[in-house]
Amino acid sequence: MSGRRALVTGANRGIGLAIARGLAAKGCHVIVGARDSEAADKIARDLGAEAVELDVASNGSIKRAVGEIGHVDILVNNAGVLGSGHLLDDPEDFEQSMSVMVHGPYMLMHLLSPSMVRNRYGRIVNVSSGWGAFSDGVSGPAAYGVAKAALNALTVASARTLPENVKVNAMCPGWVRTRMGGAAATRSPEEGADTAIWLATLDQDGPTGGFFRDRKRIDW
Ligand SMILES: NC(=O)c1ccc[n+]([C@@H]2O[C@H](COP(=O)([O-])OP(=O)(O)OC[C@H]3O[C@@H](n4cnc5c(N)ncnc54)[C@H](OP(=O)(O)O)[C@@H]3O)[C@@H](O)[C@H]2O)c1
């Protein structure tokens, strides 16, 4: 993995930070993406990484960040938001959820995958959730489950259009002790990050177009 360039979105805290730390420990050149540039800088200094200001809900921010970063070998679409309440009551939450968890990942894949294809190497990890699984009733609150289901669909459909050496997979971290998961959650951020780090560093014979938890396939 040494020297692979890896962008992690929402890497300033929670699971994203644990993924960034884990990839740095594996020798990747990590790029800490965060909308708070001071937080990104501080974490990047701690990890010996690079920082980029990146708000995945903003096309302008995504384009600026990609212009700054250039090529990456690994993209981890981790940034997420969890609304509350009822799906059909809150159009603003719907728009925000789709921006952060579907449109942002799509734009990053759109802009960053061509150089992966040219280099014949790429690993894209979409941090999803069991709450976005049809097999589990798309059960997340507000727009969360719908956005994660769409992120899963983006994973399946883009894996079909990308060559086998550019792998794109989705994963569920389980219930993790972060600001989103809360203090009662059963897993540490490191445990939640493990499958994402594994998918980000897959060998060339590793899977693509799959959905994983604990390094095992789960149903969409
Ligand atoms: N925790 C769980 O139990 C659990 C379970 C299943 C799936 N997940 C998924 O795991 C991922 C990480 O969640 P977490 O538990 O670590 O949540 P978290 O602690 O709430 O962290 C969310 C991260 O996403 C970032 N973010 C939100 N909106 C953003 C935007 N517009 N642009 C860039 N970054 C943005 C946040 O940045 P700010 O600090 O700027 O807000 C923060 O870094 C999410 O995709 C989540 O859906 C979590």
The ligand as an SDF file (V2000), in Angstrom:
LIG
                    3D

 48 52  0  0  0  0  0  0  0  0999 V2000
  -21.9960    5.6690   13.5800 N   0  0  0  0  0  0  0  0  0  0  0  0
  -22.7080    4.6620   13.1260 C   0  0  0  0  0  0  0  0  0  0  0  0
  -23.2490    3.8590   13.9220 O   0  0  0  0  0  0  0  0  0  0  0  0
  -22.8630    4.4400   11.6630 C   0  0  0  0  0  0  0  0  0  0  0  0
  -23.6070    3.3200   11.2350 C   0  0  0  0  0  0  0  0  0  0  0  0
  -23.7460    3.0880    9.8720 C   0  0  0  0  0  0  0  0  0  0  0  0
  -23.1570    3.9550    8.9600 C   0  0  0  0  0  0  0  0  0  0  0  0
  -22.4690    5.0400    9.3950 N   0  0  0  0  0  0  0  0  0  0  0  0
  -21.8830    5.9100    8.3800 C   0  0  0  0  0  0  0  0  0  0  0  0
  -20.5090    6.1150    8.6550 O   0  0  0  0  0  0  0  0  0  0  0  0
  -20.0860    7.3840    8.1140 C   0  0  0  0  0  0  0  0  0  0  0  0
  -19.3530    8.1660    9.1930 C   0  0  0  0  0  0  0  0  0  0  0  0
  -20.2650    8.3690   10.2510 O   0  0  0  0  0  0  0  0  0  0  0  0
  -19.8170    8.6940   11.7620 P   0  0  0  0  0  0  0  0  0  0  0  0
  -20.5350    7.7590   12.6240 O   0  0  0  0  0  0  0  0  0  0  0  0
  -18.3430    8.8340   11.8410 O   0  0  0  0  0  0  0  0  0  0  0  0
  -20.5390   10.1140   11.9110 O   0  0  0  0  0  0  0  0  0  0  0  0
  -20.0810   11.4950   12.5560 P   0  0  0  0  0  0  0  0  0  0  0  0
  -19.2110   11.2720   13.7300 O   0  0  0  0  0  0  0  0  0  0  0  0
  -21.3280   12.2620   12.7110 O   0  0  0  0  0  0  0  0  0  0  0  0
  -19.1820   12.1180   11.3940 O   0  0  0  0  0  0  0  0  0  0  0  0
  -19.7580   12.5060   10.1880 C   0  0  0  0  0  0  0  0  0  0  0  0
  -18.6640   13.0860    9.3450 C   0  0  0  0  0  0  0  0  0  0  0  0
  -19.2370   13.4910    8.0930 O   0  0  0  0  0  0  0  0  0  0  0  0
  -18.8410   14.8340    7.8790 C   0  0  0  0  0  0  0  0  0  0  0  0
  -19.7570   15.5890    7.0290 N   0  0  0  0  0  0  0  0  0  0  0  0
  -21.0810   15.8010    7.1730 C   0  0  0  0  0  0  0  0  0  0  0  0
  -21.5280   16.6060    6.1800 N   0  0  0  0  0  0  0  0  0  0  0  0
  -20.4530   16.9010    5.4040 C   0  0  0  0  0  0  0  0  0  0  0  0
  -20.2450   17.6800    4.2360 C   0  0  0  0  0  0  0  0  0  0  0  0
  -21.2550   18.3660    3.6790 N   0  0  0  0  0  0  0  0  0  0  0  0
  -19.0180   17.7370    3.6920 N   0  0  0  0  0  0  0  0  0  0  0  0
  -17.9760   17.0650    4.2580 C   0  0  0  0  0  0  0  0  0  0  0  0
  -18.0960   16.3410    5.3790 N   0  0  0  0  0  0  0  0  0  0  0  0
  -19.3180   16.2500    5.9280 C   0  0  0  0  0  0  0  0  0  0  0  0
  -18.7540   15.4480    9.2590 C   0  0  0  0  0  0  0  0  0  0  0  0
  -18.0240   16.6550    9.2020 O   0  0  0  0  0  0  0  0  0  0  0  0
  -18.3230   17.8910   10.2280 P   0  0  0  0  0  0  0  0  0  0  0  0
  -17.4870   17.6290   11.4350 O   0  0  0  0  0  0  0  0  0  0  0  0
  -17.8930   19.0950    9.4390 O   0  0  0  0  0  0  0  0  0  0  0  0
  -19.7900   17.8860   10.5230 O   0  0  0  0  0  0  0  0  0  0  0  0
  -18.0260   14.3320    9.9820 C   0  0  0  0  0  0  0  0  0  0  0  0
  -16.6600   14.3520    9.6980 O   0  0  0  0  0  0  0  0  0  0  0  0
  -21.3560    8.0700    7.6290 C   0  0  0  0  0  0  0  0  0  0  0  0
  -21.4910    7.9260    6.2450 O   0  0  0  0  0  0  0  0  0  0  0  0
  -22.4650    7.3050    8.3490 C   0  0  0  0  0  0  0  0  0  0  0  0
  -23.6890    7.3670    7.6510 O   0  0  0  0  0  0  0  0  0  0  0  0
  -22.3050    5.3030   10.7130 C   0  0  0  0  0  0  0  0  0  0  0  0
  1  2  1  0
  2  3  2  0
  2  4  1  0
  4  5  1  0
  4 48  2  0
  5  6  2  0
  6  7  1  0
  7  8  2  0
  8  9  1  0
  8 48  1  0
  9 10  1  0
  9 46  1  0
 10 11  1  0
 11 12  1  0
 11 44  1  0
 12 13  1  0
 13 14  1  0
 14 15  2  0
 14 16  1  0
 14 17  1  0
 17 18  1  0
 18 19  2  0
 18 20  1  0
 18 21  1  0
 21 22  1  0
 22 23  1  0
 23 24  1  0
 23 42  1  0
 24 25  1  0
 25 26  1  0
 25 36  1  0
 26 27  1  0
 26 35  1  0
 27 28  2  0
 28 29  1  0
 29 30  1  0
 29 35  2  0
 30 31  1  0
 30 32  2  0
 32 33  1  0
 33 34  2  0
 34 35  1  0
 36 37  1  0
 36 42  1  0
 37 38  1  0
 38 39  2  0
 38 40  1  0
 38 41  1  0
 42 43  1  0
 44 45  1  0
 44 46  1  0
 46 47  1  0
M  CHG  2   8   1  16  -1
M  END
$$$$
